[in-house]
Amino acid sequence: MATLNELKEELEPYRGTLVIGDFDSVVLLKDVIEGDDDYYWVYVGRIGREIKEYHATCVGGWVPLKGFIPDEKYQRLVCVWNMNHNADNQAI
């Protein structure tokens, strides 16, 4: 099993970017934290009708979009995301 430091190293180049999260949806990757019995990715995304921060086990992963899809398409995605989210949840 990966350590929290290894997960933080994996996350760092993508912190604050849009990724495909554990439910196959586009989410904002914010952090990785230690819980009572597991490590958790910290995402902002849509849960039902609400957009909110949530935690997902690190057993599941995420797929980076920045650097993996054409820059122009990624920047359009960021633009739309940022128009629809508050200042605390802006993507880069």
Backbone as a ProteinNet text record, in pm:
[ID]
protein_1_A
[PRIMARY]
MATLNELKEELEPYRGTLVIGDFDSVVLLKDVIEGDDDYYWVYVGRIGREIKEYHATCVGGWVPLKGFIPDEKYQRLVCVWNMNHNADNQAI
[TERTIARY]
84.6	0	88.8	45.3	119.2	109.6	212.4	211	145.4	110.8	50.7	148.3	275.8	375.3	383.4	375.7	377.6	254.9	139.3	17.3	24.5	83.2	100	192.7	297	387.1	314.2	229.7	150.7	55.4	-4.9	-104.1	-43.3	73.6	126	124.4	168.3	164.7	22.9	-77.8	-215.5	-307.3	-252.8	-333.2	-398.5	-529.4	-601.5	-640.5	-616	-653.4	-778.5	-834.1	-950.4	-903.8	-967.6	-935	-1064.1	-1053.2	-1167.6	-1158.9	-1261	-1260.9	-1316	-1346.4	-1385.6	-1522.2	-1606.5	-1737.7	-1742.3	-1625	-1613.5	-1672.1	-1654.8	-1698.8	-1581.8	-1592.2	-1487	-1500.8	-1391	-1387.8	-1259.5	-1259.2	-1141.1	-1065.1	-938.1	-853.5	-790	-824.7	-777.2	-664.8	-674.1	-577.3	-589.8	-505.5	-516.7	-500.2	-585	-584	-586.6	-550.6	-557	-684.5	-760	-881.3	-856	-962.2	-948.6	-885.4	-924.4	-874.5	-831.8	-815.2	-778.2	-726.5	-673.8	-637.9	-747.1	-770.9	-880.4	-836.6	-879.4	-863.8	-970.3	-936.9	-1032.4	-1067.8	-1193.9	-1245.4	-1351.2	-1376.5	-1496.7	-1566.8	-1692.8	-1768.9	-1916.4	-1989.7	-2134.9	-2171.9	-2245.8	-2303.8	-2454.3	-2521.6	-2663.9	-2681.1	-2755.9	-2776.8	-2683.1	-2605.1	-2518.1	-2374.6	-2306.9	-2163.2	-2097.6	-2014.2	-1954	-1823.2	-1750.6	-1627.8	-1665.4	-1594.9	-1617.4	-1487.2	-1486.1	-1367.3	-1396	-1297.2	-1310.5	-1185.9	-1203.1	-1091.3	-981.4	-860	-745.9	-731.2	-814.3	-816.3	-857.8	-952.5	-989.4	-893.3	-882.1	-787.8	-854.7	-773.5	-821.1	-732.1	-784.5	-712.1	-688.4	-562.9	-537.4	-583.6	-629.1	-667.4	-561.8	-506.9	-406.5	-280.7	-242.1	-125.6	-157.2	-282.4	-320.8	-425.7	-495.1	-583	-522.3	-556	-497.1	-518.4	-415.8	-420.4	-541	-574.7	-688.5	-817.7	-837	-958	-958.2	-842	-834.6	-867.1	-813	-838	-985.2	-1052.7	-1197.2	-1273.2	-1232.3	-1294.5	-1274.9	-1154.1	-1125.2	-1211.4	-1224.4	-1304.1	-1449.4	-1507.5	-1646.2	-1656.6	-1561.8	-1561.5	-1559.4	-1465.7	-1447.4	-1566.5	-1637.9	-1758.7	-1868.9	-1863.1	-1969.6	-1934.4	-1818	-1775.5	-1722.3	-1733.1	-1692.5	-1539.9	-1494.4	-1351.2	-1264.9	-1321.8	-1243.8	-1223.7	-1295.6	-1293	-1261	-1171.1	-1129.4	-1019.7	-1028.1	-929	-817.9	-702.4	-589.7	-552.3
-118.4	0	124.3	224.7	350.1	427.2	503.6	589.5	723.2	799.5	930.2	1019.1	1012.3	1093.4	1055.6	926.6	882.7	934.7	931.9	982	1133.1	1204.6	1349.9	1381.8	1301.6	1320.4	1295.4	1192.6	1162.9	1277	1333.6	1438.6	1571.7	1605.5	1742.3	1803.6	1732.7	1797.5	1826.8	1766.3	1779.1	1849.2	1895.9	1966.4	2088.2	2100.9	2215.1	2199.9	2081.3	2059	1971.2	1965	1879.9	1741	1641.5	1501.3	1423.3	1303.6	1212.7	1136.4	1153.8	1096.3	956.1	913.5	774.7	737.6	833.9	803.1	835.7	838.9	868.9	1004.4	1100.9	1237.2	1331.9	1448.4	1548.6	1615.3	1615.1	1674.1	1754.7	1841	1917.7	1839.9	1812.8	1739.9	1840.2	1832.5	1932.3	1881.6	1757.4	1713	1562.7	1512.8	1376.1	1386.7	1314.8	1323.4	1184.4	1179.5	1054.7	1053.5	945.7	929	830.3	784.9	691.9	559.8	508.9	377.2	370.1	484.3	485	623.5	634.1	763.2	799.9	931.5	976.8	1089.5	1081.1	1191.9	1293.6	1420.6	1527.6	1587.7	1576.3	1624.7	1731.3	1812.2	1894.9	1851	1817.9	1773.3	1766.4	1718.3	1710.9	1579	1592.8	1478.3	1500.2	1422.3	1447	1581.6	1671.1	1804.9	1908.8	1868.1	1963	1953	2066.1	2068.9	2090.3	1996.3	2007.2	1929.5	1955.3	1880.9	1745.1	1642.5	1509.6	1431.2	1322.8	1239.7	1102.8	1050.7	918.3	838.5	714.3	630.7	628.8	622.8	617.5	480.6	384	255.5	279.8	371.7	417.3	526.7	547.5	648	754.9	833.9	940.1	942	1002.5	1011.7	1159.2	1201.5	1342.7	1380.2	1503.3	1555	1651.9	1736.2	1834.7	1761.9	1793.8	1729.1	1600.5	1554.4	1429.9	1449.3	1562.5	1599.7	1727.5	1762.7	1883.4	2005.4	2090.6	2207.3	2295.6	2317.6	2402.3	2346	2215.8	2153.1	2158.8	2136.8	2144.1	2285.9	2387.7	2525.9	2563.7	2512.1	2535.8	2472.1	2350.9	2281	2359.8	2411.9	2493.6	2619.6	2682.9	2804.8	2779.6	2674	2639.6	2604.5	2525.1	2488.3	2614.3	2704.8	2822.8	2918.1	2921.9	3003.6	2948.1	2818.5	2752.1	2718.6	2762.5	2730	2854.6	2855.6	2972.6	2987.1	3096.4	3130.6	3025.8	2953.8	2851.4	2724.7	2712.2	2587.9	2611.4	2703.1	2732.4	2635.4	2590.2	2497.6	2577.6	2514.1	2575.8	2490.5
0	0	0	-69.6	-79.3	52.8	80.7	198.5	161.9	264	239.7	163.1	194.9	123.3	-23.8	-55.5	-195.8	-270.4	-204.5	-266.5	-287.5	-192	-207.2	-324.3	-342.3	-456.5	-588.6	-591.6	-711.5	-743.5	-640.8	-657.5	-699.3	-647.4	-656.5	-797.7	-902.3	-1034.4	-1084.7	-1023.1	-1070.5	-970.4	-858	-757.5	-823.5	-805.6	-861.3	-1007.1	-1063.9	-1203.1	-1209.7	-1329.8	-1353	-1390.3	-1330.3	-1355.5	-1373	-1423.8	-1423.9	-1293	-1210.2	-1076.4	-1072.5	-951.4	-928.2	-982.9	-1015.4	-1072.7	-1220.5	-1284.6	-1427.1	-1463.1	-1374	-1402.7	-1383.2	-1441.4	-1428.3	-1292.4	-1216.6	-1083.3	-1067.3	-967.1	-931.4	-824.9	-850.6	-755.3	-660.6	-531.2	-435.5	-346.1	-297.3	-196.6	-174.8	-87.2	-37.1	114.4	188.7	334.4	395.8	523.5	597.9	680.1	667.8	747	859.4	923.9	1035.4	994	876.6	836.2	689.7	624.9	483.4	446.4	325.7	268.2	168.4	152.4	68	-24.5	-150.6	-243.7	-209	-215	-190.2	-325.8	-362.1	-489.6	-466.5	-568.9	-576.3	-703.1	-689	-804.6	-772.1	-867.4	-853.4	-785.4	-676.9	-607	-612.3	-694.5	-716.2	-784.4	-721.6	-777.8	-718.2	-619	-549.8	-599.8	-599.7	-624.9	-490.1	-448.9	-317.3	-310.6	-203.6	-178	-119.8	-165.1	-108.8	-110.6	-34.3	-21.8	-82	-154.3	-215.5	-182.2	-147.5	-108.5	-214.3	-168.7	-260.8	-325.6	-284.8	-354.8	-499.2	-516.1	-649.7	-691.6	-817	-863.7	-945.8	-1012.2	-1099.4	-1222.8	-1328.4	-1455.1	-1483.7	-1494.3	-1522.3	-1662.1	-1676.8	-1807.8	-1860.3	-1771.2	-1812.2	-1859.9	-1982.1	-2040.1	-2113.8	-2101.4	-2166.5	-2274.8	-2269.9	-2380.8	-2439.2	-2561.8	-2619.7	-2529.7	-2519.2	-2430.6	-2456.6	-2584.3	-2617.9	-2560	-2568.8	-2515.3	-2362.4	-2302.1	-2156.4	-2108.7	-2174.4	-2134.2	-2149.4	-2251.1	-2265.3	-2150.5	-2113.9	-2001.4	-1872.4	-1849.9	-1731.7	-1732.2	-1845.9	-1857.1	-1817.1	-1867.7	-1833.8	-1685.6	-1635.4	-1493.2	-1406.3	-1435.7	-1352.6	-1356.6	-1468.3	-1474.9	-1384.9	-1356.6	-1281.8	-1138.2	-1090.7	-954.4	-885.1	-752.4	-675.6	-670.9	-613.1	-612.8	-541.6	-445.7	-373.7	-456.3	-564.3	-642.3	-789.3	-815.4	-952.1	-996	-1118.2	-1173.7	-1241.2	-1252.2	-1322.7	-1442.2
[MASK]
++++++++++++++++++++++++++++++++++++++++++++++++++++++++++++++++++++++++++++++++++++++++++++

